[in-house]
Amino acid sequence: MALSAMWTSGPLAAGIGAAVTTVYTLLTDRMQPQSAQPHDTALLRNASGGIPRVGQVDRPELAGVHPADGHPEHPRSAPPYIERDADAVLRRAVRENGFVLVVGESAAGKTRLAYEVARSCFPRHAFVRPMARPALAHAIKVASRRRRAVLWLDDLENYLGADGVTASALTELIQRRPGRVVVLATMRSQEVRRYEAREESRLTGSDRDAWRVQRDVLHLAAQIQLQRHWSAGEVQRAKAYERDPRIGLAIGSCDRFGLAEVVAAGPELLAAWQNAWAPGANPRGAAIVAAAVDCRRSGLRRPASRQWLQDLHLPYLAARGGPDLQPEPFDEAMRWACTAAYATSGLLIGNFSQGYVAFDYLLTAPQLPAVPDHLWDALLSRVGAADAYDMGLVAHQTGQPARATAALERAREGGVEGADFLLAIAVGDRGRPREAAGSLAAIVRRRRAQLGPRHPETLASVHQWAFFTGEGGDAQAAAAAFAELVVETTAALGPGHTDTLAARHQQAYFTGEAGDTESAVRQLTALLEDRTRLEGHDHPQVLAGRRSLIWFSGLNGDLTAAEQQLQRLMADARRTLGADDPHLLAIRSTEADFAARAGRTGEAIAMFTQLAAERSRLLGRDHPHALHTRLQRAQGLVSAGHHEQAQQELTQIVEDAQRVLEPGHRHLVLAHRMINRPSPR
């Protein structure tokens, strides 16, 4: 029996992906419901309650594909599949790898591509699709017991986090049934970028281990990139189907949008949301959608209830004008937001009993403002411990340590595994490194006793303990600890493992910070040779290593030569990194510091002024990186003789810093020393 004539149970409506409402409709049109599955065992099932074969999943919406703009004669039919350039690459990948991840922007056609390839390559495999993260463990167990199976993880980001998928679980599944089980997943590019290399506390980053579980999952997969804009060849293939009005319309818009994007009505839905703010239109509906979008951007992976949206949308509406917008009643606003526009999806997806999520295309809208405090605080007060962990993870990834610590404290109190480790890192990144080192020392002891001294999680906790020991002021102890850690990670993981390379970087950095710049230069030179060979010239950590080498070389030798090397690094970084990339900001900080050391005080002040503004915009004025840059600007003002202005700024810096930094933090010590330094008469 085809799945379009089957019923799956109630949790489907709260399932993951943008097509859940349409799937729910497809199924309820043909059958009456069975009793609902428990949330932790909710899988896509056939009418008899069994797991379907891939070939039986005859509607792409059942796999999570965005519904398409309706055909006038066949409004529920999916548009014909147009072969993508990545089709052959994906076919080869799923035959050669146990875990394949298709990455692309929202509505690029990721899920449709994966669905068509799976149906073609594995029609007789069981199609095991967990409908929510709690069902993931059950799905893995079911897939492991089948003769052949595809574990389907559409929107993989929703399966990451507390009690989510791990690299070890997938590895065990794949290795237990080599060639028999394939894990096929999709993920938006924006979510993948969350786990890429970032600025780390001065050097390689304390956050490296904060989401190591999630990052390890992504590293395990063979990743296939799918472009949103269609190539000339793809458009030419689409023309064979232009009699279908949906394809014909999309072909005419390919100069601005991707074909799959237009078919899913993404641009139209985004425009509908933006236009709804007009007075007398649907301003309350627009505010509700804004709240739902920011719930997802805050890290909430499950639907928000109707009552939550009724409460959370009010500040958005008030900020836009409140009664002056002539807002419609709440019930009318919800109907508008949930109505399937252009026969595809609504701006909100879900239902009263299971809750609502924002259509994921809206999350990619240009120039979305930062998630406001009123939404984030209200949401955190409502969620459970597992959701709080997800929110804390996203806050930490986006450089918001205050939010991260608040959320992770909730998660730790709720007993979420690993929350204490991530909380300690967030506390350290917020400006309390000695407090973090104390917490991490206890975690190291526990992990050594429970897991053994060379378990990856034990080594990760040692890395973070050593890092914050150094950040707390004991660079010599940190350098010694990292030297020991290099030996341990090399023995346990290998010399080329990313954890070993990261430990070598930190060893060199803290060796230099402890005063032995010559040894630091030697260690960094050797590390860069290995990293460049393993990771390539443009890898962010290679760029970070070059910056560290230039920094210590400049302290140890010819400043002019160091500045010339830094300019070459700057050119490479601008070519490969975004303007707001933390690595690029760190390079600019070194550039300004070198200008100050060379006596070009006015130039240095201008650089620090711009950098302080950008870091404050991105991270907040009281983030340790922003505070440090503001201190450097104040030092420049002192050097230029602007003592009164420097004193005013230092007073404000101290006031801001005392709210977040622990007593005795090096930034506070420096600020107080500068304030108390007698001004020349």
C-alpha positions as CSV (number, residue, x, y, z in Angstrom):
1,M,0.0,0.0,0.0
2,A,1.3,3.5,-0.9
3,L,2.1,5.7,2.0
4,S,-0.1,8.5,0.7
5,A,-3.0,6.2,1.8
6,M,-1.5,5.5,5.3
7,W,-1.8,6.9,8.8
8,T,1.0,7.7,11.1
9,S,0.2,8.6,14.7
10,G,-0.3,11.9,16.4
11,P,3.3,12.9,17.1
12,L,3.7,13.3,13.4
13,A,2.1,16.7,13.6
14,A,4.9,17.8,15.9
15,G,7.5,16.1,13.7
16,I,10.6,17.7,12.4
17,G,10.7,19.6,9.1
18,A,8.5,22.0,7.2
19,A,6.2,19.5,5.6
20,V,4.6,18.1,8.8
21,T,1.2,19.8,8.3
22,T,0.9,18.7,4.7
23,V,1.9,15.1,5.7
24,Y,-0.7,15.1,8.4
25,T,-3.3,16.2,5.9
26,L,-2.2,13.6,3.3
27,L,-2.6,10.8,5.8
28,T,-5.8,11.8,7.6
29,D,-7.5,12.2,4.2
30,R,-7.4,8.5,3.7
31,M,-7.4,6.7,7.0
32,Q,-8.7,7.1,10.6
33,P,-6.0,7.3,13.2
34,Q,-4.6,4.5,15.2
35,S,-3.8,5.1,18.8
36,A,-1.0,7.6,19.1
37,Q,2.6,6.3,19.5
38,P,4.5,7.4,22.5
39,H,6.7,10.5,21.7
40,D,9.9,8.5,22.2
41,T,8.9,5.8,19.6
42,A,7.2,8.0,17.0
43,L,8.3,6.8,13.6
44,L,6.8,7.1,10.2
45,R,4.6,4.0,9.9
46,N,2.2,2.4,7.4
47,A,-1.5,1.6,8.0
48,S,-0.7,-1.7,9.8
49,G,1.8,0.0,12.1
50,G,4.9,-1.2,10.4
51,I,8.0,0.5,9.0
52,P,7.6,1.2,5.2
53,R,10.1,0.5,2.6
54,V,11.7,3.4,0.8
55,G,9.9,2.5,-2.4
56,Q,6.6,2.8,-0.6
57,V,7.2,6.4,0.4
58,D,5.5,7.7,-2.7
59,R,5.0,11.3,-1.7
60,P,8.1,13.5,-1.1
61,E,6.3,15.4,1.5
62,L,6.3,12.3,3.7
63,A,10.1,12.6,3.8
64,G,10.0,16.3,4.8
65,V,10.0,18.0,1.4
66,H,8.5,21.4,1.3
67,P,5.0,21.3,-0.3
68,A,5.0,22.8,-3.7
69,D,2.8,25.5,-5.2
70,G,-0.4,23.8,-6.3
71,H,-1.0,22.5,-9.8
72,P,-4.4,23.8,-11.0
73,E,-5.6,20.3,-12.0
74,H,-3.7,18.2,-9.4
75,P,-3.3,20.5,-6.4
76,R,-1.7,17.9,-4.2
77,S,0.7,16.4,-6.7
78,A,4.4,17.0,-6.3
79,P,6.1,18.7,-9.2
80,P,8.3,16.4,-11.4
81,Y,11.8,15.8,-10.1
82,I,14.4,17.6,-12.2
83,E,17.8,16.0,-11.9
84,R,20.3,18.2,-10.0
85,D,24.0,18.5,-10.8
86,A,24.7,16.9,-7.4
87,D,22.5,13.9,-8.2
88,A,25.4,11.7,-9.5
89,V,27.7,12.8,-6.7
90,L,25.1,11.9,-4.0
91,R,24.4,8.5,-5.6
92,R,28.1,7.7,-5.5
93,A,28.3,9.0,-1.9
94,V,25.5,6.9,-0.5
95,R,26.9,3.7,-2.1
96,E,30.4,4.4,-0.7
97,N,29.6,5.9,2.8
98,G,27.4,4.9,5.7
99,F,26.5,8.4,6.6
100,V,25.8,11.2,4.0
101,L,24.7,14.7,4.7
102,V,23.2,17.0,2.1
103,V,23.9,20.7,2.9
104,G,22.3,23.7,1.4
105,E,20.2,26.8,2.1
106,S,16.5,26.6,3.0
107,A,14.3,25.5,0.0
108,A,17.4,24.7,-2.1
109,G,15.9,21.2,-2.8
110,K,18.1,19.2,-0.3
111,T,15.3,16.9,0.9
112,R,13.9,16.3,-2.6
113,L,17.3,15.4,-3.9
114,A,18.0,13.0,-1.0
115,Y,14.5,11.5,-1.3
116,E,14.8,10.8,-5.1
117,V,18.3,9.3,-4.7
118,A,17.2,7.1,-1.8
119,R,14.1,5.8,-3.8
120,S,16.4,5.0,-6.8
121,C,19.2,3.4,-4.9
122,F,17.5,1.7,-2.0
123,P,13.8,1.0,-2.9
124,R,13.7,-2.2,-0.7
125,H,15.4,-0.7,2.4
126,A,13.3,0.1,5.4
127,F,12.6,3.8,5.7
128,V,13.2,4.7,9.3
129,R,12.2,8.3,10.0
130,P,12.0,9.5,13.6
131,M,9.4,12.2,13.9
132,A,11.0,13.9,16.8
133,R,14.3,13.9,18.7
134,P,13.0,11.7,21.6
135,A,12.3,9.0,19.0
136,L,15.9,8.9,17.7
137,A,17.2,6.2,20.0
138,H,14.2,4.0,19.1
139,A,14.8,4.7,15.4
140,I,18.5,3.7,15.6
141,K,17.4,0.4,17.4
142,V,14.8,-0.3,14.6
143,A,17.3,0.4,11.9
144,S,19.9,-1.9,13.5
145,R,17.4,-4.8,13.5
146,R,16.4,-4.5,9.8
147,R,18.0,-6.5,7.1
148,R,18.5,-3.2,5.1
149,A,17.5,0.3,6.3
150,V,17.8,4.0,5.6
151,L,17.9,6.1,8.7
152,W,16.3,9.3,7.5
153,L,17.3,12.5,9.4
154,D,15.8,15.4,7.6
155,D,16.9,18.7,9.2
156,L,19.7,17.1,11.1
157,E,20.1,20.1,13.4
158,N,16.9,19.2,15.1
159,Y,18.4,15.8,16.2
160,L,21.5,17.4,17.7
161,G,21.8,18.5,21.3
162,A,20.7,17.0,24.6
163,D,19.8,13.3,24.2
164,G,20.5,13.7,20.5
165,V,22.5,11.9,17.9
166,T,26.1,11.1,18.6
167,A,29.0,10.1,16.3
168,S,29.5,6.9,18.4
169,A,25.9,5.8,18.1
170,L,26.0,6.3,14.3
171,T,29.4,4.6,14.0
172,E,28.2,1.6,15.9
173,L,25.0,1.4,13.7
174,I,26.9,1.7,10.5
175,Q,29.7,-0.7,11.5
176,R,27.4,-3.3,12.9
177,R,25.7,-3.6,9.5
178,P,28.2,-2.4,6.9
179,G,26.6,-1.8,3.5
180,R,23.2,-2.6,5.0
181,V,22.4,0.6,6.8
182,V,22.7,4.1,5.4
183,V,22.2,7.3,7.4
184,L,20.9,10.0,5.0
185,A,20.5,13.5,6.4
186,T,19.9,17.1,5.4
187,M,21.0,20.3,7.1
188,R,20.7,24.0,6.3
189,S,24.0,25.7,5.5
190,Q,23.3,28.3,8.2
191,E,23.2,25.5,10.8
192,V,26.3,23.8,9.6
193,R,28.2,27.1,9.9
194,R,27.4,27.2,13.6
195,Y,29.9,24.4,14.0
196,E,32.7,25.8,12.0
197,A,35.9,27.2,13.5
198,R,35.4,30.4,15.5
199,E,37.5,32.8,17.4
200,E,38.6,31.3,20.6
201,S,39.7,33.2,23.5
202,R,42.9,34.7,22.0
203,L,44.1,31.7,20.2
204,T,42.3,28.5,19.4
205,G,39.2,28.8,21.3
206,S,37.7,27.6,24.5
207,D,34.5,26.8,22.6
208,R,36.1,24.0,20.6
209,D,34.9,21.4,23.0
210,A,31.6,23.0,23.8
211,W,29.8,21.4,20.9
212,R,32.3,18.6,20.2
213,V,29.5,16.0,20.1
214,Q,27.7,17.9,17.4
215,R,30.8,18.7,15.5
216,D,31.9,15.0,15.6
217,V,28.6,14.0,14.1
218,L,29.2,16.4,11.1
219,H,32.8,15.3,10.7
220,L,31.6,11.7,10.5
221,A,29.4,12.4,7.4
222,A,30.3,12.6,3.8
223,Q,29.0,16.1,3.0
224,I,27.4,17.0,-0.3
225,Q,26.8,20.7,-1.1
226,L,23.7,21.7,-3.0
227,Q,23.5,25.2,-4.5
228,R,20.3,27.2,-4.1
229,H,20.7,28.8,-7.6
230,W,20.3,26.4,-10.4
231,S,23.0,25.9,-13.0
232,A,22.4,26.4,-16.7
233,G,22.3,22.6,-17.1
234,E,19.7,22.2,-14.4
235,V,17.5,25.0,-15.9
236,Q,17.8,23.4,-19.3
237,R,16.6,20.1,-17.9
238,A,13.7,21.8,-16.1
239,K,12.5,23.2,-19.5
240,A,11.4,19.7,-20.4
241,Y,8.7,20.1,-17.7
242,E,7.7,23.7,-18.2
243,R,4.2,22.7,-19.2
244,D,3.8,22.2,-15.4
245,P,2.9,25.8,-14.5
246,R,4.9,25.6,-11.2
247,I,8.0,24.7,-13.1
248,G,7.3,27.3,-15.8
249,L,6.9,30.1,-13.2
250,A,10.1,29.0,-11.4
251,I,12.1,29.0,-14.7
252,G,11.1,32.6,-15.2
253,S,12.5,33.6,-11.8
254,C,15.8,31.7,-11.9
255,D,17.8,34.9,-12.3
256,R,16.8,35.9,-8.8
257,F,15.9,32.7,-6.9
258,G,16.5,29.0,-7.0
259,L,14.0,26.9,-8.9
260,A,13.2,24.8,-5.8
261,E,12.9,28.0,-3.8
262,V,10.2,29.4,-6.1
263,V,8.3,26.1,-6.3
264,A,8.1,26.1,-2.5
265,A,6.9,29.7,-2.5
266,G,9.6,30.8,-0.2
267,P,10.0,34.3,-1.6
268,E,6.2,34.9,-1.6
269,L,5.9,33.8,2.0
270,L,8.7,36.0,3.1
271,A,7.1,39.0,1.3
272,A,3.7,38.1,2.9
273,W,5.3,38.3,6.3
274,Q,7.1,41.6,5.7
275,N,4.0,43.2,4.1
276,A,1.7,42.1,6.9
277,W,3.0,44.7,9.3
278,A,1.1,47.5,7.4
279,P,-1.7,49.0,9.5
280,G,-5.0,47.2,8.9
281,A,-3.2,44.2,7.2
282,N,-2.2,41.4,9.5
283,P,0.2,43.1,12.0
284,R,-0.6,40.7,14.9
285,G,-0.1,37.8,12.6
286,A,3.3,39.2,11.6
287,A,4.2,39.6,15.3
288,I,3.3,36.0,16.0
289,V,5.4,34.9,13.1
290,A,8.3,37.1,14.4
291,A,8.0,35.4,17.8
292,A,8.0,31.9,16.2
293,V,11.0,32.8,14.1
294,D,13.0,34.0,17.1
295,C,12.0,30.9,19.1
296,R,13.8,28.8,16.5
297,R,16.7,31.3,16.3
298,S,17.1,31.0,20.1
299,G,17.6,27.3,19.8
300,L,14.1,25.9,20.5
301,R,13.9,22.7,18.4
302,R,10.3,21.8,19.1
303,P,7.1,23.6,18.4
304,A,5.9,26.5,20.5
305,S,2.4,26.2,21.9
306,R,-0.5,28.5,20.9
307,Q,-0.5,30.0,24.4
308,W,3.3,30.7,24.2
309,L,2.8,32.5,20.9
310,Q,-0.1,34.5,22.4
311,D,2.1,35.7,25.2
312,L,5.4,36.1,23.3
313,H,4.2,38.1,20.3
314,L,2.9,41.1,22.3
315,P,6.2,43.0,22.7
316,Y,6.9,42.6,18.9
317,L,3.5,44.1,18.2
318,A,4.0,46.9,20.7
319,A,7.4,47.8,19.3
320,R,5.9,48.3,15.8
321,G,3.1,50.6,17.0
322,G,0.6,48.4,18.9
323,P,-2.9,49.8,18.6
324,D,-1.9,52.2,15.8
325,L,-1.4,49.2,13.5
326,Q,-5.1,48.3,13.9
327,P,-4.2,44.7,14.8
328,E,-6.6,41.9,14.0
329,P,-7.9,39.5,16.8
330,F,-5.5,36.7,17.8
331,D,-7.6,33.9,16.4
332,E,-7.8,35.6,13.0
333,A,-4.0,36.2,13.2
334,M,-3.3,32.6,13.8
335,R,-5.5,31.5,10.9
336,W,-3.7,33.9,8.6
337,A,-0.3,32.7,9.8
338,C,-1.2,29.0,9.4
339,T,-3.0,29.3,6.1
340,A,-1.1,27.5,3.3
341,A,-0.2,30.3,0.9
342,Y,0.0,29.4,-2.8
343,A,-1.1,25.9,-1.9
344,T,2.3,25.2,-0.2
345,S,3.1,26.0,3.4
346,G,1.9,28.5,5.9
347,L,4.2,30.9,7.7
348,L,3.6,28.8,10.7
349,I,3.5,25.0,10.5
350,G,1.7,22.8,13.1
351,N,-1.6,22.6,14.9
352,F,-3.3,23.5,18.2
353,S,-2.5,20.3,20.0
354,Q,1.1,19.9,18.9
355,G,2.3,23.5,18.6
356,Y,3.8,25.6,15.9
357,V,7.1,26.2,14.2
358,A,8.1,29.0,11.7
359,F,8.7,28.0,8.1
360,D,12.4,27.6,8.0
361,Y,12.8,29.8,4.9
362,L,12.0,32.8,7.1
363,L,15.0,32.1,9.2
364,T,17.2,33.1,6.2
365,A,15.5,36.5,5.8
366,P,18.1,39.3,5.2
367,Q,19.0,41.6,8.0
368,L,17.0,39.9,10.8
369,P,17.6,41.8,14.0
370,A,19.2,40.1,17.0
371,V,16.8,38.0,19.1
372,P,15.5,40.5,21.7
373,D,15.9,40.0,25.4
374,H,12.2,39.9,26.0
375,L,11.7,36.9,23.8
376,W,14.8,35.0,25.0
377,D,14.1,35.6,28.7
378,A,10.4,34.7,28.4
379,L,11.2,31.6,26.4
380,L,13.8,30.4,28.9
381,S,11.3,30.7,31.7
382,R,9.0,28.3,29.9
383,V,11.2,25.6,28.5
384,G,12.4,22.4,30.1
385,A,15.9,21.3,30.8
386,A,16.7,19.7,27.4
387,D,15.4,22.8,25.6
388,A,17.4,25.0,27.9
389,Y,20.5,23.1,26.9
390,D,19.8,23.7,23.2
391,M,19.3,27.4,23.9
392,G,22.5,27.6,25.9
393,L,24.4,25.9,23.1
394,V,23.2,28.3,20.5
395,A,23.8,31.3,22.7
396,H,27.4,30.2,23.3
397,Q,27.9,29.6,19.6
398,T,26.7,33.1,18.8
399,G,29.0,34.8,21.4
400,Q,26.4,35.5,24.0
401,P,27.9,34.1,27.2
402,A,25.4,35.7,29.6
403,R,22.5,34.0,27.9
404,A,24.5,30.8,27.6
405,T,25.2,30.6,31.3
406,A,21.6,31.4,32.3
407,A,20.3,28.6,30.0
408,L,22.9,26.1,30.9
409,E,22.4,26.6,34.6
410,R,18.8,25.6,34.0
411,A,20.0,22.5,32.0
412,R,22.4,21.5,34.7
413,E,19.8,21.8,37.4
414,G,17.5,19.6,35.3
415,G,20.1,16.9,35.1
416,V,21.0,17.2,31.4
417,E,24.1,15.2,30.7
418,G,27.1,17.3,29.7
419,A,25.5,20.6,30.8
420,D,28.0,21.1,33.6
421,F,30.9,20.9,31.2
422,L,29.4,23.3,28.7
423,L,28.3,25.6,31.6
424,A,31.9,25.8,32.9
425,I,33.2,26.7,29.5
426,A,30.5,29.4,29.1
427,V,31.3,30.8,32.6
428,G,35.0,31.0,31.6
429,D,34.2,32.7,28.3
430,R,32.0,35.2,30.1
431,G,35.1,36.4,32.0
432,R,35.4,34.1,35.0
433,P,38.2,31.8,34.0
434,R,39.3,30.9,37.6
435,E,35.8,29.9,38.5
436,A,35.6,27.8,35.3
437,A,39.0,26.1,36.0
438,G,37.7,25.1,39.4
439,S,34.5,23.5,38.0
440,L,36.5,21.8,35.2
441,A,39.0,20.3,37.7
442,A,36.1,18.5,39.3
443,I,34.9,17.3,35.9
444,V,38.4,16.1,35.0
445,R,38.5,14.0,38.2
446,R,35.1,12.5,37.6
447,R,35.8,11.7,34.0
448,R,39.2,10.1,34.8
449,A,37.6,7.9,37.3
450,Q,34.5,6.9,35.2
451,L,35.9,6.9,31.7
452,G,39.7,6.6,32.0
453,P,42.5,9.0,31.5
454,R,42.7,8.8,27.7
455,H,39.0,8.8,26.9
456,P,38.2,11.6,24.4
457,E,35.8,13.3,26.8
458,T,38.4,13.2,29.6
459,L,41.0,14.7,27.3
460,A,38.5,17.4,26.3
461,S,37.9,18.3,29.9
462,V,41.7,18.5,30.6
463,H,42.0,20.8,27.6
464,Q,39.5,23.2,28.9
465,W,40.8,23.0,32.5
466,A,44.3,23.9,31.2
467,F,43.0,26.6,29.0
468,F,41.1,28.5,31.7
469,T,44.0,27.9,34.1
470,G,46.1,29.9,31.7
471,E,43.4,32.5,31.1
472,G,43.1,32.9,34.9
473,G,46.7,34.1,35.1
474,D,48.9,31.0,35.4
475,A,50.3,30.7,31.9
476,Q,53.3,28.6,33.1
477,A,51.0,25.9,34.6
478,A,48.8,26.0,31.5
479,A,51.8,25.4,29.2
480,A,53.0,22.5,31.3
481,A,49.5,21.0,31.4
482,F,49.2,21.3,27.6
483,A,52.6,19.7,27.1
484,E,51.4,16.7,29.0
485,L,48.1,16.7,27.1
486,V,49.9,16.7,23.8
487,V,51.5,13.4,24.8
488,E,48.2,11.9,25.9
489,T,46.2,13.0,22.8
490,T,49.0,11.8,20.5
491,A,48.9,8.4,22.1
492,A,45.1,8.1,22.3
493,L,44.0,9.9,19.1
494,G,47.1,10.2,16.9
495,P,49.4,13.1,15.9
496,G,47.2,14.4,13.2
497,H,43.9,14.5,15.2
498,T,42.3,17.9,15.6
499,D,42.5,17.6,19.4
500,T,46.2,16.9,19.3
501,L,46.8,19.9,17.0
502,A,44.6,22.1,19.2
503,A,46.6,21.1,22.3
504,R,49.9,21.8,20.5
505,H,48.6,25.3,19.6
506,Q,47.6,26.0,23.2
507,Q,51.0,24.7,24.5
508,A,52.8,27.1,22.2
509,Y,50.5,30.0,23.1
510,F,50.8,29.7,26.8
511,T,54.6,29.0,26.5
512,G,54.8,32.5,24.8
513,E,52.5,34.1,27.4
514,A,54.7,32.7,30.1
515,G,57.7,34.6,28.6
516,D,59.4,32.0,26.5
517,T,58.7,33.5,23.1
518,E,61.6,31.8,21.3
519,S,60.2,28.3,22.2
520,A,56.7,29.5,21.3
521,V,57.9,30.5,17.8
522,R,59.7,27.1,17.3
523,Q,56.5,25.2,18.4
524,L,54.2,27.3,16.2
525,T,56.5,26.9,13.2
526,A,56.4,23.1,13.5
527,L,52.7,23.1,14.1
528,L,52.0,25.3,11.1
529,E,53.9,22.9,8.9
530,D,51.8,20.0,10.0
531,R,48.5,21.9,10.0
532,T,49.1,23.3,6.5
533,R,49.8,19.8,5.2
534,L,46.8,18.3,6.9
535,E,44.2,21.2,6.6
536,G,45.3,23.4,3.7
537,H,46.5,27.0,3.6
538,D,43.1,28.6,4.0
539,H,41.8,26.7,7.0
540,P,40.7,29.0,9.8
541,Q,43.0,27.3,12.3
542,V,45.9,27.7,10.0
543,L,45.2,31.4,9.7
544,A,44.9,31.5,13.6
545,G,48.3,29.8,13.9
546,R,49.9,32.2,11.5
547,R,48.6,35.1,13.5
548,S,50.0,33.6,16.7
549,L,53.4,33.0,15.1
550,I,53.5,36.6,13.8
551,W,52.6,37.9,17.2
552,F,55.3,36.2,19.1
553,S,57.8,36.8,16.3
554,G,57.0,40.5,16.6
555,L,57.6,40.4,20.3
556,N,60.8,38.5,19.8
557,G,62.3,40.2,16.8
558,D,61.8,42.6,13.9
559,L,58.4,44.4,14.3
560,T,58.6,45.7,10.7
561,A,59.0,42.2,9.3
562,A,56.1,41.0,11.5
563,E,53.9,43.8,10.2
564,Q,54.6,42.8,6.6
565,Q,53.8,39.2,7.4
566,L,50.6,40.3,9.1
567,Q,49.5,42.3,6.0
568,R,49.9,39.1,3.9
569,L,47.9,37.2,6.4
570,M,45.2,40.0,6.4
571,A,44.9,39.6,2.6
572,D,44.4,35.9,2.9
573,A,41.9,36.2,5.7
574,R,39.8,38.8,3.8
575,R,39.8,36.5,0.8
576,T,38.6,33.5,2.7
577,L,36.6,34.9,5.7
578,G,33.6,37.1,6.2
579,A,33.9,40.7,7.4
580,D,32.6,39.8,10.9
581,D,34.5,36.6,11.2
582,P,36.1,36.4,14.6
583,H,39.5,35.3,13.2
584,L,39.6,38.4,11.0
585,L,38.7,40.6,13.9
586,A,41.6,39.0,15.9
587,I,44.0,39.7,13.1
588,R,42.8,43.3,13.0
589,S,43.4,43.5,16.7
590,T,47.0,42.4,16.2
591,E,47.4,44.9,13.4
592,A,46.3,47.8,15.7
593,D,48.6,46.6,18.5
594,F,51.6,46.5,16.2
595,A,50.8,50.1,15.0
596,A,50.8,51.2,18.7
597,R,54.1,49.4,19.3
598,A,55.6,51.1,16.3
599,G,54.6,54.5,17.7
600,R,51.8,55.2,15.2
601,T,49.5,56.1,18.0
602,G,46.9,58.0,16.0
603,E,46.6,55.1,13.6
604,A,46.3,52.6,16.4
605,I,43.6,54.6,18.2
606,A,41.5,54.8,15.0
607,M,41.9,51.0,14.5
608,F,40.9,50.2,18.1
609,T,38.0,52.6,17.9
610,Q,36.5,50.8,14.9
611,L,37.3,47.4,16.3
612,A,35.7,48.2,19.7
613,A,32.6,49.3,18.0
614,E,32.3,46.2,15.9
615,R,33.0,43.8,18.7
616,S,30.5,45.6,20.9
617,R,27.9,45.3,18.1
618,L,28.6,41.6,17.6
619,L,29.3,40.5,21.2
620,G,28.1,43.3,23.5
621,R,30.0,46.1,25.3
622,D,30.8,43.9,28.3
623,H,32.0,40.9,26.5
624,P,35.7,40.2,27.5
625,H,36.9,40.7,23.9
626,A,35.1,44.0,23.6
627,L,36.3,45.1,27.0
628,H,39.9,44.3,26.0
629,T,39.7,46.3,22.8
630,R,38.2,49.2,24.7
631,L,41.1,49.0,27.1
632,Q,43.6,49.1,24.2
633,R,41.9,52.2,22.8
634,A,42.2,53.8,26.3
635,Q,45.9,52.9,26.3
636,G,46.3,54.7,23.0
637,L,44.6,57.7,24.3
638,V,47.0,57.8,27.3
639,S,50.0,57.5,24.9
640,A,48.6,60.4,22.8
641,G,48.3,62.6,25.9
642,H,44.4,62.6,26.1
643,H,44.4,61.7,29.8
644,E,41.1,63.2,30.7
645,Q,39.2,61.4,28.0
646,A,41.1,58.2,28.8
647,Q,40.1,58.5,32.5
648,Q,36.4,58.9,31.5
649,E,36.5,55.9,29.3
650,L,38.4,53.8,31.9
651,T,35.9,54.6,34.5
652,Q,33.1,53.3,32.3
653,I,35.1,50.2,31.3
654,V,35.6,49.4,35.0
655,E,31.9,49.8,35.7
656,D,31.0,47.5,32.8
657,A,33.7,45.0,33.6
658,Q,32.8,44.6,37.3
659,R,29.3,43.4,36.3
660,V,30.7,40.4,34.5
661,L,34.4,39.7,35.2
662,E,35.5,37.9,38.3
663,P,37.6,39.9,40.8
664,G,41.3,40.0,39.9
665,H,40.6,39.4,36.2
666,R,43.5,40.7,34.1
667,H,41.4,43.3,32.3
668,L,40.2,44.7,35.6
669,V,43.7,44.7,37.0
670,L,45.0,46.6,33.9
671,A,42.1,49.1,34.1
672,H,42.6,49.9,37.8
673,R,46.4,50.3,37.2
674,M,45.8,52.7,34.4
675,I,43.2,54.7,36.4
676,N,45.5,54.9,39.4
677,R,48.6,55.9,37.3
678,P,49.5,59.5,38.0
679,S,48.9,61.8,35.1
680,P,51.9,63.8,33.9
681,R,51.8,67.4,34.9
